[in-house]
Amino acid sequence: MSYLIQALELELKLDSPKTLADTHLNLCAVLSQLDRHEDALQHSMLSIILLQDEFLTSLLPKVKSMDNEEDLINDERLAVLAIAYHNLGVEFEHLKRFE
């Protein structure tokens, strides 16, 4: 767990970290396994916010070409967003927050 915290600290020092959302998602998974569901919930929310921002900033300024490699990257990032939403739901369930 301390390695993930160190990774997060290093990424936060970068101008535009590309894997910050992924690190938050990994922290969510580890914290959930440690029954620290409130902390895990926070990291899943941060991951979702960062991923949504990533999609919005890539879509708004330009129209992207239909390059297969670019589509694959977008599909992979979209899958990460889906996992983050799933983890969010799991953490709400653990915390018995059904509203």
C-alpha positions, -999 to 999 in steps of 0.1 A, spaced: 0 0 0 28 24 8 41 20 -28 7 32 -41 8 62 -18 43 70 -30 32 66 -66 3 90 -60 26 115 -44 50 114 -74 22 117 -99 7 147 -81 40 165 -87 38 161 -124 22 188 -146 -3 164 -163 -1 129 -150 -16 104 -173 -22 76 -149 -34 95 -118 -69 81 -122 -56 46 -125 -36 50 -93 -67 62 -74 -85 32 -88 -58 9 -75 -58 26 -41 -96 20 -41 -92 -17 -46 -65 -21 -20 -84 0 6 -115 -20 -1 -96 -52 6 -85 -37 39 -121 -29 48 -114 8 46 -145 14 25 -149 51 32 -113 58 20 -119 34 -10 -150 53 -19 -131 86 -20 -105 72 -43 -131 57 -66 -148 91 -68 -115 109 -76 -108 83 -103 -142 90 -119 -137 127 -118 -103 125 -134 -114 101 -161 -144 122 -169 -122 152 -172 -98 133 -194 -127 124 -218 -140 160 -219 -107 176 -225 -99 152 -253 -133 157 -270 -139 194 -267 -109 211 -284 -108 191 -316 -124 164 -336 -103 133 -335 -94 112 -365 -107 77 -367 -73 61 -362 -75 25 -349 -48 30 -323 -65 60 -309 -98 42 -308 -81 14 -288 -67 38 -263 -102 54 -259 -118 20 -255 -92 11 -228 -98 44 -209 -136 39 -212 -132 4 -197 -112 20 -168 -141 44 -163 -166 15 -162 -145 -3 -136 -143 29 -115 -181 32 -116 -184 -4 -106 -161 1 -77 -180 32 -66 -212 11 -64 -194 -17 -45 -181 8 -19 -216 23 -15 -229 -12 -10 -203 -20 16 -212 12 34 -249 4 32 -255 37 14 -283 28 -9 -297 62 -16 
